[in-house]
């Protein structure tokens, strides 16, 4: 992949789209293939029968699990953030574009920005850690090092 294309995978929020499982598509492909095989073998019928046996009682939840796999099949993103991939209503992307910023790391208020909080549930503190790296090292330095996708948030309250 050429240098500019790789740089375009650095999202405004500091995440690296090249690490995104929705963009890679492997999970979606595996979920699709598993659903196909489950249908082919009529596993729903087997799961229902097996759920009557105490050892296999978990199979009573087969249908919701099959529906989760269906949602995973749809979880794809072919374009990076800079190409309008991901969340179509991303306020972070809108803000950076409005301010003509390459990314949040160029904004003086990025670390405490409430817009970044929307990523906490799915990425923890990873985007903030990436933004700090981007601020210090720039895009080339960030790309040559570790790119964080999820970091468990630190407990910020002192109880």
C-alpha positions in Angstrom: 0.0 0.0 0.0 1.4 3.4 -0.9 2.4 5.9 1.8 -0.5 8.3 1.3 -3.1 5.5 1.4 -1.6 4.3 4.7 -1.7 7.8 6.1 -5.3 8.1 5.1 -6.1 5.2 7.4 -5.3 7.4 10.4 -8.7 8.5 11.6 -9.3 12.0 12.9 -9.8 10.6 16.4 -6.5 8.8 16.4 -7.7 5.3 15.7 -6.0 3.4 12.8 -8.6 2.1 10.3 -6.1 -0.5 9.1 -6.6 -2.3 12.4 -10.4 -2.2 12.4 -11.9 -5.7 12.2 -14.9 -4.2 10.3 -12.5 -2.9 7.6 -10.5 -6.2 7.5 -13.7 -8.1 7.0 -12.4 -11.4 8.5 -15.0 -11.6 11.3 -17.8 -10.8 8.9 -16.6 -13.4 6.4 -16.3 -16.1 9.1 -19.7 -15.3 10.5 -21.2 -15.5 7.0 -19.5 -18.8 6.4 -20.6 -20.2 9.8 -24.2 -19.2 9.2 -24.1 -20.8 5.8 -22.8 -24.0 7.2 -25.4 -23.9 10.1 -28.2 -23.6 7.5 -26.7 -26.3 5.3 -26.6 -28.8 8.1 -30.0 -27.6 9.6 -28.2 -27.1 12.9 -31.3 -25.3 14.2 -33.2 -28.6 14.4 -30.2 -30.3 16.1 -29.8 -27.4 18.6 -33.5 -27.6 19.5 -33.3 -31.4 20.2 -30.0 -31.1 22.0 -31.3 -28.3 24.3 -33.4 -30.9 26.0 -30.3 -32.7 27.3 -29.0 -31.0 30.4 -25.4 -31.1 29.2 -26.4 -29.2 26.0 -29.1 -26.9 27.6 -27.2 -23.8 26.3 -28.4 -24.7 22.8 -31.8 -23.3 23.8 -30.2 -19.9 23.0 -29.3 -21.0 19.5 -31.6 -18.6 17.6 -30.3 -15.4 19.4 -26.7 -16.6 18.7 -27.6 -17.1 15.0 -29.0 -13.6 14.9 -25.8 -12.2 16.5 -23.9 -13.9 13.7 -26.2 -12.2 11.2 -25.3 -8.8 12.7 -21.6 -9.7 12.5 -22.0 -10.4 8.8 -23.2 -6.9 8.3 -20.4 -5.3 10.4 -18.3 -4.2 7.5 -16.6 -1.0 6.5 -14.8 -0.8 3.2 -13.6 2.8 3.6 -11.6 4.5 6.2 -12.8 7.5 8.2 -11.2 10.0 5.8 -13.3 8.4 3.0 -16.5 8.8 5.1 -16.3 5.2 6.3 -17.4 4.2 9.8 -20.1 6.2 11.7 -21.8 8.4 9.0 -22.7 11.0 11.7 -19.3 11.1 13.4 -19.1 14.5 15.2 -15.3 14.1 15.5 -14.9 13.9 11.8 -17.3 16.9 11.3 -15.4 19.0 13.9 -12.0 18.3 12.4 -13.1 19.1 8.9 -14.8 22.3 10.0 -11.6 23.4 11.8 -9.5 22.2 8.8 -7.5 19.9 11.1 -5.7 16.7 10.0 -6.9 15.2 13.2 -7.8 15.9 16.8 -4.1 15.9 17.8 -3.8 19.3 16.2 -6.5 20.8 18.5 -5.4 22.3 21.8 -8.5 20.9 23.6 -8.4 17.3 22.2 -7.7 15.4 25.4 -10.7 16.7 27.3 -13.0 17.0 24.3 -16.4 15.4 25.0 -16.8 14.3 21.4 -14.0 11.8 22.0 -16.1 10.2 24.8 -18.3 8.6 22.3 -15.5 6.1 21.6 -14.9 5.2 25.2 -17.3 2.2 25.2 -15.7 0.5 22.2 -12.1 1.7 22.5 -11.5 2.6 26.1 -8.6 5.0 26.2 -6.9 3.8 23.0 -7.8 6.8 20.8 -6.5 9.2 23.5 -3.3 7.3 23.8 -2.9 7.3 20.0 -3.7 11.0 19.9 -0.8 11.6 22.4 1.5 9.6 20.1 0.3 11.5 17.0 0.9 14.9 18.9 4.4 13.9 19.8 5.6 11.9 16.8 3.3 13.0 13.9 1.6 10.7 11.5 4.8 9.0 10.2 6.1 8.3 13.7 2.7 7.0 14.8 2.5 4.7 11.7 5.9 3.2 12.5 4.9 2.3 16.0 2.2 0.5 18.0 -1.3 1.5 17.1 -3.8 1.0 20.0 -7.3 -0.3 19.3 -8.6 -0.9 22.8 -7.1 0.1 26.2 -9.0 -0.5 29.4 -9.8 2.9 30.8 -8.1 4.0 34.0 -10.4 4.6 36.9 -10.4 8.4 37.0 -12.5 8.7 40.2 -10.9 8.5 43.6 -13.4 6.7 45.9 
